[in-house]
Amino acid sequence: MDKHNQTPQTRTPKPIRQPLTPEEITPEEYAEQKRALREENLTVNPGDRINHDNTLEENARQVAVNAPDITGDHIVVPTYFVVNEPNGDQKALHHVRDAEEISDVIRMARMDEDGERHWW
């Protein structure tokens, strides 16, 4: 807290790029997911696995879905959604395990007078 105005200090979080299109997934990431599907006896999609040793940046790059949908459009869904905390920290929310918290974050989104979305 700033002792002069009693408001919490916030840091500007560093930008984290998450893959949202097939072109943003590196060939190595794509090959690793294909290898896991082919060689491992998986009970979940390789993109849904949780590795607690990963960094925020590694979690941000993890992809749960990288495939065509029923309409033929190729979709990419990140495994984790990186959100900014009120204190300026960032955290990765798993798209299944943290679904309720992701919904809470989405409900807090607001549009400014210029039509820009802000996540509070």
ABEGO torsion letter per residue (X at the ends): XBAAAGBBBBBBBBBBBBBABAAABBAAAAAAAAAAAAABBBABBAAABBBAABBAAAAAABBABBBBBAAGBBBBBBABBBBBBAAGBBBBBBAAAAAAAAAAAAAABBBBAAGBBBBX
